[in-house]
Amino acid sequence: MTAVIPPVPGRELSNPPSDGEFMHGGPVLDCCFHDDSSGFSAGGDNTVRRFVFSSGKEDILGRHDAPVRCVEYSYAAGGQVITGSWDKTLKCWDPRGASGQERTLVGMYPQPERVYSLSLVGHRLVVATAGRHVNVYDLRNMSQPEQRRESSLKYQTRCVRCYPNGTGFALSSVEGRVAMEFFDLSEAGQAKKYAFKCHRKSEAGRDTVYPVNAIAFHPIYGTFATGGCDGYVNVWDGNNKKRLYQYSKYPTSIAALSFSRDGRLLAVASSYTFEEGDKPHEPDAIFVRSVNEVEVKPKPKVYPTPA
């Protein structure tokens, strides 16, 4: 986990200088902030860690039986850390406890398959697993999922992210599609859901489809960015079903995206994801770019002038 510094306005920084560095025993698969002074990581060494940035202190919250793919911090659940693993479990941890799994583990919840992605909004937790399963939990009662769903996309899920307004979630997959889903199970609520194609290329009559690895919602406007194995980041207005912006192509696949809390910065992880096997590729890099309002603000609908 490496801290990054803000870029000069209008410019990007690739692999900016770090304020601190924390070593892991395996690949880091996910990380999140607790607050401005500490954060959590999950990785290929099956371990969930907490780091205090100023002191360099490290705590082991606990472990899974397989690599830990996702980690999120929930203020709504009383400050719990939630992790999802390829061991087909979801675990909740209390970081206030002493180091060690027996003291920090709050609950363990079996999943139908390996956990690939999870996302929080308020008291809702959405868990996406292999086999196209999607479980929706209420953090106030984790005894069983509030909803059990199957992805409306046909192929493997890559990312799930909840809408900032709490009404639903976006789901992406390896087939170059994103599905916009809603929690409301009424006929009217489900009528609003849709899916769209993205991160595709057509050359000489041949279509190339790229996995959509990352989704990030803008915290102010509710628009969202997607990142694909084509090396592009697109910004979308989901309400009006339009693409707002496409950034210049990055060196290789987009592995992860994240807006800053005020929406003024976008962190882009450019990292080959081995979708074409082991081959020469550009080195991994993190780019932090300033976000202009025109790139993320929805455009007002234009209605025809009455005759």
URMO-V859389 format. One record per residue. NEAR is the number of other ideal C-beta (glycine too) atoms within 10 Angstrom. Layout:
near=NEAR
near=NEAR
This chain:
near=17
near=14
near=14
near=16
near=10
near=12
near=16
near=8
near=8
near=8
near=9
near=18
near=16
near=14
near=13
near=16
near=9
near=12
near=11
near=13
near=9
near=19
near=7
near=16
near=10
near=12
near=9
near=17
near=18
near=18
near=18
near=16
near=13
near=17
near=9
near=9
near=11
near=17
near=20
near=24
near=20
near=27
near=21
near=16
near=16
near=18
near=20
near=26
near=24
near=20
near=20
near=15
near=18
near=10
near=10
near=10
near=11
near=14
near=17
near=13
near=24
near=22
near=17
near=24
near=11
near=15
near=18
near=30
near=22
near=22
near=25
near=18
near=20
near=16
near=11
near=14
near=20
near=12
near=13
near=21
near=24
near=27
near=25
near=28
near=24
near=20
near=19
near=17
near=18
near=23
near=26
near=20
near=24
near=16
near=17
near=10
near=16
near=8
near=14
near=12
near=16
near=8
near=13
near=23
near=17
near=15
near=13
near=13
near=18
near=8
near=21
near=16
near=14
near=18
near=27
near=20
near=23
near=26
near=21
near=20
near=19
near=14
near=15
near=20
near=27
near=25
near=23
near=29
near=24
near=15
near=13
near=19
near=20
near=23
near=21
near=18
near=22
near=15
near=18
near=9
near=9
near=19
near=8
near=10
near=19
near=15
near=13
near=11
near=16
near=9
near=21
near=16
near=20
near=11
near=14
near=15
near=23
near=24
near=25
near=23
near=24
near=23
near=19
near=15
near=10
near=12
near=15
near=22
near=23
near=24
near=28
near=29
near=22
near=19
near=18
near=24
near=21
near=26
near=20
near=20
near=24
near=16
near=17
near=13
near=9
near=8
near=7
near=8
near=14
near=11
near=10
near=12
near=13
near=12
near=19
near=13
near=12
near=19
near=25
near=15
near=12
near=8
near=7
near=4
near=5
near=7
near=10
near=12
near=18
near=21
near=24
near=30
near=24
near=23
near=24
near=22
near=23
near=20
near=13
near=16
near=16
near=15
near=24
near=24
near=25
near=25
near=30
near=26
near=24
near=22
near=19
near=19
near=26
near=20
near=22
near=23
near=18
near=18
near=11
near=12
near=10
near=12
near=12
near=20
near=16
near=11
near=19
near=8
near=12
near=21
near=15
near=18
near=26
near=30
near=17
near=18
near=21
near=16
near=20
near=13
near=10
near=9
near=17
near=16
near=16
near=23
near=15
near=24
near=18
near=22
near=20
near=19
near=15
near=11
near=12
near=10
near=5
near=7
near=7
near=5
near=14
near=13
near=11
near=14
near=16
near=18
near=21
near=20
near=17
near=15
near=20
near=12
near=10
near=9
near=18
near=23
near=17
near=16
near=10
near=7
near=7
near=6
near=6
near=5
near=5
near=4
near=3
